[in-house]
Amino acid sequence: MTTYAWTSPNSFTANTQNPSINNATVLASGLYAVVLTNSNNCSATGTVNVTINPTPIVNPIATPTAICMEIRLH
């Protein structure tokens, strides 16, 4: 059996193979490290740099306007 020990910014820790952070913010950006240890007590370390971009703010480009049509009766 292999165990996982993740550490990263903001005091995040996890012990699953593929951890996730719900509603992550830019504060979760940084270097994530994991130590894998197998049943023979052999271990390996890996790191990955993660960048979380801020949520974009959407502003309307145009304001809806009324459309008037001219109707001619013959």
C-alpha positions as semicolon CSV with decimal commas, in nm:
position;residue;x (nm);y (nm);z (nm)
1;M;0,000;0,000;0,000
2;T;0,123;0,350;-0,087
3;T;0,058;0,650;0,137
4;Y;0,052;1,013;0,025
5;A;0,143;1,322;0,227
6;W;0,066;1,652;0,048
7;T;0,167;1,997;0,175
8;S;0,125;2,337;0,013
9;P;0,051;2,705;0,073
10;N;-0,219;2,814;0,320
11;S;-0,145;2,514;0,546
12;F;-0,319;2,274;0,304
13;T;-0,248;1,908;0,374
14;A;-0,398;1,592;0,229
15;N;-0,334;1,218;0,234
16;T;-0,512;1,110;-0,084
17;Q;-0,355;1,038;-0,421
18;N;-0,543;1,315;-0,605
19;P;-0,656;1,582;-0,358
20;S;-0,868;1,879;-0,459
21;I;-0,954;2,214;-0,304
22;N;-1,314;2,329;-0,345
23;N;-1,357;2,701;-0,417
24;A;-0,981;2,760;-0,436
25;T;-0,870;3,122;-0,445
26;V;-0,546;3,286;-0,558
27;L;-0,417;3,228;-0,205
28;A;-0,393;2,857;-0,292
29;S;-0,129;2,931;-0,559
30;G;0,223;2,808;-0,493
31;L;0,440;2,501;-0,466
32;Y;0,265;2,174;-0,379
33;A;0,477;1,884;-0,254
34;V;0,390;1,519;-0,206
35;V;0,579;1,238;-0,034
36;L;0,485;0,886;-0,141
37;T;0,576;0,597;0,088
38;N;0,522;0,231;-0,002
39;S;0,480;-0,074;0,220
40;N;0,859;-0,133;0,217
41;N;0,906;0,216;0,365
42;C;1,063;0,344;0,042
43;S;0,968;0,700;-0,035
44;A;0,981;0,951;-0,318
45;T;0,905;1,322;-0,331
46;G;0,747;1,525;-0,607
47;T;0,652;1,890;-0,646
48;V;0,432;2,096;-0,877
49;N;0,383;2,471;-0,899
50;V;0,012;2,563;-0,917
51;T;-0,133;2,898;-1,027
52;I;-0,492;2,987;-0,942
53;N;-0,621;3,280;-1,147
54;P;-0,880;3,517;-1,001
55;T;-1,240;3,477;-1,111
56;P;-1,306;3,728;-1,388
57;I;-1,562;4,001;-1,332
58;V;-1,814;4,020;-1,615
59;N;-1,954;4,362;-1,702
60;P;-2,226;4,405;-1,962
61;I;-2,098;4,567;-2,280
62;A;-2,424;4,710;-2,409
63;T;-2,744;4,827;-2,249
64;P;-3,058;4,691;-2,414
65;T;-3,267;4,956;-2,590
66;A;-3,619;4,950;-2,720
67;I;-3,662;4,892;-3,092
68;C;-3,935;5,088;-3,265
69;M;-4,072;4,987;-3,602
70;E;-4,273;5,206;-3,833
71;I;-4,581;5,033;-3,970
72;R;-4,750;5,181;-4,279
73;L;-5,097;5,080;-4,381
74;H;-5,191;5,117;-4,747
